[in-house]
Amino acid sequence: MTSVRLRTCAVGSALALTAGAVVDHGAAFGADLPKVALLGIASGAVLALVPGRGLATKLGAYVAGFAAVMVGLSLLRTSLPDIPLGRALAAVVVVALVTAVATASADRLPLWAGLLGAGTLTGAFQTVLAAHPEAGTGDTTTVITAATTALLSAVVALVVTTAVTTTVPVDQAPAPSDAELTLPTPRTAVDGAATTEKASR
């Protein structure tokens, strides 16, 4: 098994065990945690696995996505009607806020991580809301419950994935030698051809 396959298998196995543990025992941290566990674990693993940018900046953008959804839900509770048009406007506001954060930071807080955070909280909120239909769309308690449960499971997955990827190294391709990097220049090639032709006469 190659090192890439080994690491992939190790990360996936660790996440599978983590998902099982969180779903089975997560109720100790709130009855709604098992319902959103897989969503949070998947998004936390993605944060750790996508290369580029520091972990802090990816997590910062992810949390910014959470904040943007909270703003959108707050607008639905206070200003926008809870009808398809109102929800559509709230979605526009959420994506616009995530985009503004990424643009203002010159993508140091990457757009994809912000959108991942927004999607995670939206999915978690809808899941928690379905379990508590008596709560309204912009119910503050429901929003906070969804945010904390999704974020907790995401952080657990982030820690597990980071730990496994740093423990199981991947073999790097050997760096090319100087001889492999040295290529004849066009002038050298022409001179060599001319010398060969003279010698053959």
Contacts in CASP RR format, 6 or more apart in sequence:
PFRMAT RR
TARGET T0000
AUTHOR 0000-0000-0000
METHOD contacts of the structure
MODEL  1
MTSVRLRTCAVGSALALTAGAVVDHGAAFGADLPKVALLGIASGAVLALV
PGRGLATKLGAYVAGFAAVMVGLSLLRTSLPDIPLGRALAAVVVVALVTA
VATASADRLPLWAGLLGAGTLTGAFQTVLAAHPEAGTGDTTTVITAATTA
LLSAVVALVVTTAVTTTVPVDQAPAPSDAELTLPTPRTAVDGAATTEKAS
R
1 9 0 8 1.000
2 171 0 8 1.000
3 168 0 8 1.000
3 169 0 8 1.000
3 170 0 8 1.000
3 171 0 8 1.000
4 170 0 8 1.000
6 168 0 8 1.000
7 164 0 8 1.000
7 165 0 8 1.000
7 168 0 8 1.000
7 169 0 8 1.000
7 170 0 8 1.000
10 164 0 8 1.000
10 167 0 8 1.000
10 168 0 8 1.000
11 45 0 8 1.000
11 49 0 8 1.000
11 161 0 8 1.000
11 164 0 8 1.000
11 165 0 8 1.000
11 168 0 8 1.000
14 160 0 8 1.000
14 161 0 8 1.000
14 163 0 8 1.000
14 164 0 8 1.000
15 41 0 8 1.000
15 45 0 8 1.000
15 157 0 8 1.000
15 160 0 8 1.000
15 161 0 8 1.000
18 41 0 8 1.000
18 156 0 8 1.000
18 157 0 8 1.000
18 160 0 8 1.000
19 37 0 8 1.000
19 38 0 8 1.000
19 41 0 8 1.000
20 37 0 8 1.000
22 33 0 8 1.000
22 34 0 8 1.000
22 37 0 8 1.000
22 41 0 8 1.000
22 153 0 8 1.000
22 156 0 8 1.000
23 34 0 8 1.000
23 37 0 8 1.000
23 38 0 8 1.000
24 34 0 8 1.000
26 33 0 8 1.000
26 34 0 8 1.000
26 37 0 8 1.000
27 33 0 8 1.000
27 34 0 8 1.000
29 149 0 8 1.000
29 152 0 8 1.000
30 145 0 8 1.000
30 149 0 8 1.000
32 127 0 8 1.000
32 128 0 8 1.000
32 131 0 8 1.000
32 145 0 8 1.000
32 146 0 8 1.000
32 149 0 8 1.000
33 149 0 8 1.000
33 152 0 8 1.000
33 153 0 8 1.000
35 127 0 8 1.000
35 128 0 8 1.000
35 131 0 8 1.000
35 149 0 8 1.000
36 123 0 8 1.000
36 124 0 8 1.000
36 127 0 8 1.000
36 128 0 8 1.000
36 146 0 8 1.000
36 149 0 8 1.000
36 150 0 8 1.000
36 153 0 8 1.000
37 149 0 8 1.000
37 153 0 8 1.000
38 153 0 8 1.000
39 120 0 8 1.000
39 123 0 8 1.000
39 124 0 8 1.000
39 127 0 8 1.000
39 150 0 8 1.000
39 153 0 8 1.000
40 120 0 8 1.000
40 124 0 8 1.000
40 150 0 8 1.000
40 151 0 8 1.000
40 153 0 8 1.000
40 154 0 8 1.000
40 157 0 8 1.000
41 153 0 8 1.000
41 154 0 8 1.000
41 156 0 8 1.000
41 157 0 8 1.000
42 157 0 8 1.000
43 62 0 8 1.000
43 116 0 8 1.000
43 117 0 8 1.000
43 119 0 8 1.000
43 120 0 8 1.000
43 150 0 8 1.000
43 154 0 8 1.000
43 157 0 8 1.000
44 62 0 8 1.000
44 153 0 8 1.000
44 154 0 8 1.000
44 155 0 8 1.000
44 157 0 8 1.000
44 158 0 8 1.000
44 161 0 8 1.000
45 157 0 8 1.000
45 158 0 8 1.000
45 160 0 8 1.000
45 161 0 8 1.000
46 116 0 8 1.000
47 55 0 8 1.000
47 58 0 8 1.000
47 59 0 8 1.000
47 62 0 8 1.000
47 113 0 8 1.000
47 116 0 8 1.000
47 154 0 8 1.000
47 158 0 8 1.000
48 55 0 8 1.000
48 157 0 8 1.000
48 158 0 8 1.000
48 161 0 8 1.000
48 162 0 8 1.000
48 165 0 8 1.000
49 161 0 8 1.000
49 165 0 8 1.000
50 58 0 8 1.000
50 112 0 8 1.000
50 113 0 8 1.000
53 108 0 8 1.000
53 110 0 8 1.000
53 113 0 8 1.000
55 158 0 8 1.000
55 162 0 8 1.000
57 105 0 8 1.000
57 108 0 8 1.000
57 109 0 8 1.000
57 110 0 8 1.000
57 113 0 8 1.000
58 110 0 8 1.000
58 113 0 8 1.000
59 113 0 8 1.000
59 158 0 8 1.000
60 109 0 8 1.000
60 113 0 8 1.000
61 98 0 8 1.000
61 101 0 8 1.000
61 102 0 8 1.000
61 105 0 8 1.000
61 109 0 8 1.000
61 110 0 8 1.000
61 111 0 8 1.000
61 112 0 8 1.000
61 113 0 8 1.000
61 114 0 8 1.000
61 117 0 8 1.000
62 113 0 8 1.000
62 114 0 8 1.000
62 116 0 8 1.000
62 117 0 8 1.000
62 120 0 8 1.000
62 154 0 8 1.000
63 117 0 8 1.000
63 151 0 8 1.000
64 97 0 8 1.000
64 98 0 8 1.000
64 101 0 8 1.000
64 109 0 8 1.000
64 114 0 8 1.000
65 94 0 8 1.000
65 97 0 8 1.000
65 98 0 8 1.000
65 101 0 8 1.000
65 114 0 8 1.000
65 115 0 8 1.000
65 116 0 8 1.000
65 117 0 8 1.000
65 118 0 8 1.000
65 119 0 8 1.000
65 121 0 8 1.000
66 117 0 8 1.000
66 118 0 8 1.000
66 120 0 8 1.000
66 121 0 8 1.000
66 147 0 8 1.000
66 150 0 8 1.000
66 151 0 8 1.000
67 97 0 8 1.000
68 93 0 8 1.000
68 94 0 8 1.000
68 95 0 8 1.000
68 97 0 8 1.000
68 98 0 8 1.000
68 101 0 8 1.000
68 114 0 8 1.000
68 118 0 8 1.000
69 94 0 8 1.000
69 117 0 8 1.000
69 118 0 8 1.000
69 119 0 8 1.000
69 121 0 8 1.000
69 122 0 8 1.000
69 125 0 8 1.000
70 121 0 8 1.000
70 143 0 8 1.000
70 147 0 8 1.000
71 93 0 8 1.000
71 94 0 8 1.000
71 97 0 8 1.000
72 90 0 8 1.000
72 93 0 8 1.000
72 94 0 8 1.000
73 90 0 8 1.000
73 125 0 8 1.000
73 137 0 8 1.000
73 138 0 8 1.000
73 143 0 8 1.000
74 138 0 8 1.000
75 89 0 8 1.000
75 90 0 8 1.000
75 93 0 8 1.000
76 82 0 8 1.000
76 86 0 8 1.000
76 87 0 8 1.000
76 90 0 8 1.000
76 137 0 8 1.000
76 138 0 8 1.000
77 136 0 8 1.000
77 137 0 8 1.000
77 138 0 8 1.000
77 139 0 8 1.000
77 140 0 8 1.000
80 86 0 8 1.000
80 87 0 8 1.000
80 89 0 8 1.000
80 90 0 8 1.000
82 136 0 8 1.000
82 137 0 8 1.000
87 137 0 8 1.000
94 118 0 8 1.000
94 122 0 8 1.000
95 115 0 8 1.000
95 118 0 8 1.000
98 111 0 8 1.000
98 114 0 8 1.000
98 115 0 8 1.000
98 118 0 8 1.000
99 111 0 8 1.000
101 109 0 8 1.000
101 114 0 8 1.000
102 109 0 8 1.000
102 110 0 8 1.000
102 111 0 8 1.000
102 114 0 8 1.000
120 150 0 8 1.000
120 154 0 8 1.000
121 146 0 8 1.000
121 147 0 8 1.000
121 150 0 8 1.000
123 146 0 8 1.000
123 150 0 8 1.000
124 146 0 8 1.000
124 147 0 8 1.000
124 149 0 8 1.000
124 150 0 8 1.000
125 142 0 8 1.000
125 143 0 8 1.000
125 146 0 8 1.000
125 147 0 8 1.000
127 146 0 8 1.000
128 142 0 8 1.000
128 145 0 8 1.000
128 146 0 8 1.000
128 149 0 8 1.000
129 135 0 8 1.000
129 136 0 8 1.000
129 137 0 8 1.000
129 139 0 8 1.000
129 142 0 8 1.000
129 146 0 8 1.000
132 142 0 8 1.000
135 141 0 8 1.000
135 142 0 8 1.000
136 142 0 8 1.000
END
